[in-house]
Amino acid sequence: MDEYVSESTLIPEMPDLFERLELNVDYEITFKDKEALVGQLSLDVNEGRWEASIYSVKLGRRRTFQPDEVLSVTRLGVGLIWSSGEFL
């Protein structure tokens, strides 16, 4: 019987912005290109980089992004929590 040895995969450190976001919570994400989406987030590692996706039920589409694309984050029901690279 052959032994299967899996290769180890290094998971990079999660960016600060992503660490502070909660799953199953509605957010409004405003991007530097001025698009704003309201929805819930998912986080994943893709090709060695963390990425987040927001799914807008209203628009029926998903946008995947990196922290450097984000202008502001508003946790709905709480208010603005992150803007232009700083947590408020």
C-alpha positions in Angstrom: 0.0 0.0 0.0 1.4 3.4 -0.9 1.6 6.1 1.7 0.2 9.5 0.9 2.1 12.4 2.2 0.4 15.8 1.8 2.4 18.9 1.3 2.2 21.4 4.0 0.6 24.7 3.1 1.6 27.9 4.9 -1.3 30.1 5.7 -0.2 33.8 5.8 -1.1 36.1 8.6 -4.6 37.5 8.2 -4.6 41.3 7.4 -5.8 43.5 10.3 -8.9 44.6 8.5 -10.1 41.0 7.9 -9.3 40.0 11.5 -11.8 42.5 12.9 -14.7 41.6 10.6 -17.3 39.1 11.8 -19.1 36.5 9.7 -22.9 36.4 9.6 -23.0 40.2 10.2 -24.2 42.7 7.6 -21.7 45.3 6.4 -21.6 48.1 3.9 -18.2 48.0 2.2 -17.3 51.2 0.2 -14.4 50.6 -2.2 -11.9 53.1 -3.5 -13.5 52.9 -6.9 -16.7 54.3 -5.2 -18.7 51.1 -5.5 -20.5 50.3 -2.3 -22.0 46.9 -1.5 -24.2 45.8 1.5 -24.1 42.1 2.5 -22.3 39.4 4.4 -18.7 38.5 4.2 -16.7 35.3 3.6 -13.0 35.0 4.1 -10.6 32.6 2.3 -7.0 32.0 1.4 -6.4 31.9 -2.3 -3.0 31.2 -3.8 -1.3 32.2 -0.6 -3.2 35.4 0.0 -6.2 36.2 2.2 -9.2 37.6 0.4 -12.7 38.5 1.4 -15.9 38.4 -0.6 -19.1 40.3 0.0 -22.3 39.0 -1.4 -25.0 41.6 -2.2 -28.5 39.9 -2.1 -30.0 43.1 -3.5 -27.7 43.1 -6.6 -27.4 39.4 -6.8 -23.6 39.4 -7.1 -20.4 38.9 -5.2 -17.2 41.0 -5.1 -13.9 39.5 -4.0 -11.4 42.0 -2.6 -8.1 42.8 -0.8 -7.8 45.2 2.1 -6.1 47.8 0.0 -9.2 48.2 -2.2 -11.4 49.3 0.7 -12.2 52.9 1.5 -14.5 52.3 4.5 -16.4 49.5 6.4 -19.7 50.1 8.1 -21.2 47.4 10.4 -24.9 47.9 9.9 -26.7 48.6 13.1 -23.5 49.9 14.7 -22.0 52.4 12.3 -18.7 53.2 10.7 -15.9 51.1 12.1 -13.0 51.5 9.6 -12.1 54.3 7.2 -9.1 55.0 5.0 -6.8 52.5 6.7 -7.8 53.3 10.3 -10.1 51.6 12.8 -12.4 54.1 14.5 
